[in-house]
Amino acid sequence: MAIIDFKQAVVRLTFEAGYTLDGKVIKKSSTYRNVKQSATSDQLGDVVSILSGFSSRPILAAEKIETGDIQN
């Protein structure tokens, strides 16, 4: 049975940064490291709300990205 060994987690916020000449959305992202594995969805939601408040751009997406090693 394989085991996943947690390495790190990050939160990535994607913001709208304007539009191209053909009307496509320009996206900019910011990544915040050192997210605990045990962080709940409510805690992450609070953090995302606070961090997005520091930007004047509208937020398009918020993601929690975990990485780890798979061991057999």
C-alpha positions in Angstrom: 0.0 0.0 0.0 1.4 3.4 -1.0 1.8 6.2 1.5 1.9 9.9 0.7 4.4 11.8 2.8 3.4 15.5 3.1 6.1 18.0 2.0 4.4 21.4 1.8 1.2 23.3 1.0 0.7 26.7 -0.6 -2.2 28.9 -1.2 -2.4 30.5 -4.7 -4.6 33.5 -5.4 -5.4 34.4 -9.0 -6.5 38.0 -9.7 -8.0 39.7 -12.7 -5.4 42.2 -14.1 -7.3 43.6 -17.0 -8.1 42.5 -20.6 -6.2 41.9 -23.8 -7.2 43.6 -27.0 -9.3 40.6 -28.0 -11.2 40.7 -24.7 -9.5 37.8 -22.9 -8.9 38.2 -19.1 -5.3 38.8 -18.0 -4.6 36.8 -14.9 -1.9 37.5 -12.2 -1.3 35.1 -9.3 0.3 35.3 -5.9 1.5 32.3 -3.9 1.8 32.1 -0.2 3.8 29.3 1.4 4.1 27.6 4.8 0.4 26.5 4.9 -0.1 23.9 7.6 -1.4 20.5 6.5 -4.0 20.6 9.2 -5.5 24.0 8.1 -9.2 23.7 7.8 -11.3 25.1 4.9 -12.8 27.7 7.2 -9.3 28.9 8.3 -8.1 29.0 4.7 -11.2 30.9 3.7 -10.5 33.5 6.4 -6.9 33.9 5.2 -8.0 34.2 1.6 -10.5 36.9 2.5 -7.8 38.9 4.4 -5.1 38.5 1.7 -7.5 39.4 -1.2 -8.4 42.5 0.8 -4.9 43.8 0.2 -5.3 43.9 -3.5 -7.4 46.3 -5.5 -7.9 43.6 -8.2 -10.9 41.3 -8.2 -10.1 37.7 -7.1 -10.8 35.0 -9.7 -9.7 31.8 -7.8 -8.1 30.6 -4.6 -6.4 27.2 -4.5 -4.6 25.1 -1.8 -1.9 23.1 -3.5 -0.2 20.2 -1.5 2.9 18.4 -2.6 4.2 15.1 -1.2 6.3 12.1 -1.8 4.6 8.8 -2.7 6.3 5.8 -1.1 5.5 2.2 -1.6 
